[in-house]
């Protein structure tokens, strides 16, 4: 009976050792499987970081262009407002004469004097 008890202890110890080896093997497999997704996550984060950096550079470049375009837009808006004022202004005889003189026309009773600059008065 002592021998059978000793054999059963030995078999129990062997089973425990086998189970420990199996659990260690399972842990190693889990670690290997966990390592691959970790690498994938790190690669995805790196790609996203590089993309963010490139977009940040593009935004900064476009910021300078935006300020230039805003200045041009403001200038054009001022010119547009001036032209709208001219269009909305009442048309009277003096306005017609002014536009005609700007385009080089004159009255029949007027005499034009040309100066060295090519302008008439």
Contact map, one row per residue, 1 for C-alpha under 8 A:
1111100000000000000000000000000000000000000000000000000000000000000000000000000000000000000000000000000000000000000000000
1111110000000000000000000000000000000000000000000000000000000000000000000000000000000000000000000000000000000000000000000
1111111000000000000000000000000000000000000000000000000000000000000000000000000000000000000000000000000000000000000000000
1111111100000000000000000000000000000000000000000000000000000000000000000000000000000000000000000000000000000000000000000
1111111110000000000000000000000000000000000000000000000000000000000000000000000000000000000000000000000000000000000000000
0111111111000000000000000000000000000000000000000000000000000000000000000000000000000000000000000000000000000000000000000
0011111111100000000000000000000000000000000000000000000000000000000000000000000000000000000000000000000000000000000000000
0001111111110000000000000000000000000000000000000000000000000000000000000000000000000000000000000000000000000000000000000
0000111111111000000000000000000000000000000000000000000000000000000000000000000000000000000000000000000000000000000000000
0000011111111100000000000000000000000000000000000000000000000000000000000000000000000000000000000000000000000000000000000
0000001111111110000000000000000000000000000000000000000000000000000000000000000000000000000000000000000000000000000000000
0000000111111111000000000000000000000000000000000000000000000000000000000000000000000000000000000000000000000000000000000
0000000011111111100000000000000000000000000000000000000000000000000000000000000000000000000000000000000000000000000000000
0000000001111111110000000000000000000000000000000000000000000000000000000000000000000000000000000000000000000000000000000
0000000000111111111000000000000000000000000000000000000000000000000000000000000000000000000000000000000000000000000000000
0000000000011111111100000000000000000000000000000000000000000000000000000000000000000000000000000000000000000000000000000
0000000000001111111110000000000000000000000000000000000000000000000000000000000000000000000000000000000000000000000000000
0000000000000111111111000000000000000000000000000000000000000000000000000000000000000000000000000000000000000000000000000
0000000000000011111111100000000000000000000000000000000000000000000000000000000000000000000000000000000000000000000000000
0000000000000001111111110000000000000000000000000000000000000000000000000000000000000000000000000000000000000000000000000
0000000000000000111111111000000000000000000000000000000000000000000000000000000000000000000000000000000000000000000000000
0000000000000000011111111100000000000000000000000000000000000000000000000000000000000000000000000000000000000000000000000
0000000000000000001111111110000000000000000000000000000000000000000000000000000000000000000000000000000000000000000000000
0000000000000000000111111111000000000000000000000000000000000000000000000000000000000000000000000000000000000000000000000
0000000000000000000011111111100000000000000000000000000000000000000000000000000000000000000000000000000000000000000000000
0000000000000000000001111111110000000000000000000000000000000000000000000000000000000000000000000000000000000000000000000
0000000000000000000000111111111000000000000000000000000000000000000000000000000000000000000000000000000000000000000000000
0000000000000000000000011111111100000000000000000000000000000000000000000000000000000000000000000000000000000000000000000
0000000000000000000000001111111110000000000000000000000000000000000000000000000000000000000000000000000000000000000000000
0000000000000000000000000111111111000000000000000000000000000000000000000000000000000000000000000000000000000000000000000
0000000000000000000000000011111111100000000000000000000000000000000000000000000000000000000000000000000000000000000000000
0000000000000000000000000001111111110000000000000000000000000000000000000000000000000000000000000000000000000000000000000
0000000000000000000000000000111111111000000000000000000000000000000000000000000000000000000000000000000000000000000000000
0000000000000000000000000000011111111100000000000000000000000000000000000000000000000000000000000000000000000000000000000
0000000000000000000000000000001111111110000000000000000000000000000000000000000000000000000000000000000000000000000000000
0000000000000000000000000000000111111111000000000000000000000000000000000000000000000000000000000000000000000000000000000
0000000000000000000000000000000011111111100000000000000000000000000000000000000000000000000000000000000000000000000000000
0000000000000000000000000000000001111111110000000000000000000000000000000000000000000000000000000000000000000000000000000
0000000000000000000000000000000000111111111000000000000000000000000000000000000000000000000000000000000000000000000000000
0000000000000000000000000000000000011111111100000000000000000000000000000000000000000000000000000000000000000000000000000
0000000000000000000000000000000000001111111110000000000000000000000000000000000000000000000000000000000000000000000000000
0000000000000000000000000000000000000111111111000000000000000000000000000000000000000000000000000000000000000000000000000
0000000000000000000000000000000000000011111111100000000000000000000000000000000000000000000000000000000000000000000000000
0000000000000000000000000000000000000001111111110000000000000000000000000000000000000000000000000000000000000000000000000
0000000000000000000000000000000000000000111111111000000000000000000000000000000000000000000000000000000000000000000000000
0000000000000000000000000000000000000000011111111100000000000000000000000000000000000000000000000000000000000000000000000
0000000000000000000000000000000000000000001111111110000000000000000000000000000000000000000000000000000000000000000000000
0000000000000000000000000000000000000000000111111111000000000000000000000000000000000000000000000000000000000000000000000
0000000000000000000000000000000000000000000011111111100000000000000000000000000000000000000000000000000000000000000000000
0000000000000000000000000000000000000000000001111111110000000000000000000000000000000000000000000000000000000000000000000
0000000000000000000000000000000000000000000000111111111000000000000000000000000000000000000000000000000000000000000000000
0000000000000000000000000000000000000000000000011111111100000000000000000000000000000000000000000000000000000000000000000
0000000000000000000000000000000000000000000000001111111110000000000000000000000000000000000000000000000000000000000000000
0000000000000000000000000000000000000000000000000111111111000000000000000000000000000000000000000000000000000000000000000
0000000000000000000000000000000000000000000000000011111111100000000000000000000000000000000000000000000000000000000000000
0000000000000000000000000000000000000000000000000001111111110000000000000000000000000000000000000000000000000000000000000
0000000000000000000000000000000000000000000000000000111111111000000000000000000000000000000000000000000000000000000000000
0000000000000000000000000000000000000000000000000000011111111100000000000000000000000000000000000000000000000000000000000
0000000000000000000000000000000000000000000000000000001111111110000000000000000000000000000000000000000000000000000000000
0000000000000000000000000000000000000000000000000000000111111111000000000000000000000000000000000000000000000000000000000
0000000000000000000000000000000000000000000000000000000011111111100000000000000000000000000000000000000000000000000000000
0000000000000000000000000000000000000000000000000000000001111111110000000000000000000000000000000000000000000000000000000
0000000000000000000000000000000000000000000000000000000000111111111000000000000000000000000000000000000000000000000000000
0000000000000000000000000000000000000000000000000000000000011111111100000000000000000000000000000000000000000000000000000
0000000000000000000000000000000000000000000000000000000000001111111110000000000000000000000000000000000000000000000000000
0000000000000000000000000000000000000000000000000000000000000111111111000000000000000000000000000000000000000000000000000
0000000000000000000000000000000000000000000000000000000000000011111111100000000000000000000000000000000000000000000000000
0000000000000000000000000000000000000000000000000000000000000001111111110000000000000000000000000000000000000000000000000
0000000000000000000000000000000000000000000000000000000000000000111111111000000000000000000000000000000000000000000000000
0000000000000000000000000000000000000000000000000000000000000000011111111100000000000000000000000000000000000000000000000
0000000000000000000000000000000000000000000000000000000000000000001111111110000000000000000000000000000000000000000000000
0000000000000000000000000000000000000000000000000000000000000000000111111111000000000000000000000000000000000000000000000
0000000000000000000000000000000000000000000000000000000000000000000011111111100000000000000000000000000000000000000000000
0000000000000000000000000000000000000000000000000000000000000000000001111111110000000000000000000000000000000000000000000
0000000000000000000000000000000000000000000000000000000000000000000000111111111000000000000000000000000000000000000000000
0000000000000000000000000000000000000000000000000000000000000000000000011111111100000000000000000000000000000000000000000
0000000000000000000000000000000000000000000000000000000000000000000000001111111110000000000000000000000000000000000000000
0000000000000000000000000000000000000000000000000000000000000000000000000111111111000000000000000000000000000000000000000
0000000000000000000000000000000000000000000000000000000000000000000000000011111111100000000000000000000000000000000000000
0000000000000000000000000000000000000000000000000000000000000000000000000001111111110000000000000000000000000000000000000
0000000000000000000000000000000000000000000000000000000000000000000000000000111111111000000000000000000000000000000000000
0000000000000000000000000000000000000000000000000000000000000000000000000000011111111100000000000000000000000000000000000
0000000000000000000000000000000000000000000000000000000000000000000000000000001111111110000000000000000000000000000000000
0000000000000000000000000000000000000000000000000000000000000000000000000000000111111111000000000000000000000000000000000
0000000000000000000000000000000000000000000000000000000000000000000000000000000011111111100000000000000000000000000000000
0000000000000000000000000000000000000000000000000000000000000000000000000000000001111111100000000000000000000000000000000
0000000000000000000000000000000000000000000000000000000000000000000000000000000000111111100000000000000000000000000000000
0000000000000000000000000000000000000000000000000000000000000000000000000000000000011111110000000000000000000000000000000
0000000000000000000000000000000000000000000000000000000000000000000000000000000000001111111000000000000000000000000000000
0000000000000000000000000000000000000000000000000000000000000000000000000000000000000001111100000000000000000000000000000
0000000000000000000000000000000000000000000000000000000000000000000000000000000000000000111110110000000000000000000000000
0000000000000000000000000000000000000000000000000000000000000000000000000000000000000000011111110000000000000000000000000
0000000000000000000000000000000000000000000000000000000000000000000000000000000000000000001111111000000000000000000000000
0000000000000000000000000000000000000000000000000000000000000000000000000000000000000000000111111100000000000000000000000
0000000000000000000000000000000000000000000000000000000000000000000000000000000000000000001111111110000000000000000000000
0000000000000000000000000000000000000000000000000000000000000000000000000000000000000000001111111111000000000000000000000
0000000000000000000000000000000000000000000000000000000000000000000000000000000000000000000011111111100000000000000000000
0000000000000000000000000000000000000000000000000000000000000000000000000000000000000000000001111111110000000000000000000
0000000000000000000000000000000000000000000000000000000000000000000000000000000000000000000000111111111000000000000000000
0000000000000000000000000000000000000000000000000000000000000000000000000000000000000000000000011111111111000000000000000
0000000000000000000000000000000000000000000000000000000000000000000000000000000000000000000000001111111111000000000000000
0000000000000000000000000000000000000000000000000000000000000000000000000000000000000000000000000111111110000000000000000
0000000000000000000000000000000000000000000000000000000000000000000000000000000000000000000000000011111110000000000000000
0000000000000000000000000000000000000000000000000000000000000000000000000000000000000000000000000001111111000000000000000
0000000000000000000000000000000000000000000000000000000000000000000000000000000000000000000000000001111111100000000000000
0000000000000000000000000000000000000000000000000000000000000000000000000000000000000000000000000001100111110101000000000
0000000000000000000000000000000000000000000000000000000000000000000000000000000000000000000000000000000011111100000000000
0000000000000000000000000000000000000000000000000000000000000000000000000000000000000000000000000000000001111100000000000
0000000000000000000000000000000000000000000000000000000000000000000000000000000000000000000000000000000000111110000000000
0000000000000000000000000000000000000000000000000000000000000000000000000000000000000000000000000000000001111111000000000
0000000000000000000000000000000000000000000000000000000000000000000000000000000000000000000000000000000000001111100000000
0000000000000000000000000000000000000000000000000000000000000000000000000000000000000000000000000000000001000111110000011
0000000000000000000000000000000000000000000000000000000000000000000000000000000000000000000000000000000000000011111000011
0000000000000000000000000000000000000000000000000000000000000000000000000000000000000000000000000000000000000001111111111
0000000000000000000000000000000000000000000000000000000000000000000000000000000000000000000000000000000000000000111111110
0000000000000000000000000000000000000000000000000000000000000000000000000000000000000000000000000000000000000000011111100
0000000000000000000000000000000000000000000000000000000000000000000000000000000000000000000000000000000000000000011111100
0000000000000000000000000000000000000000000000000000000000000000000000000000000000000000000000000000000000000000011111110
0000000000000000000000000000000000000000000000000000000000000000000000000000000000000000000000000000000000000000011111111
0000000000000000000000000000000000000000000000000000000000000000000000000000000000000000000000000000000000000001111001111
0000000000000000000000000000000000000000000000000000000000000000000000000000000000000000000000000000000000000001110000111
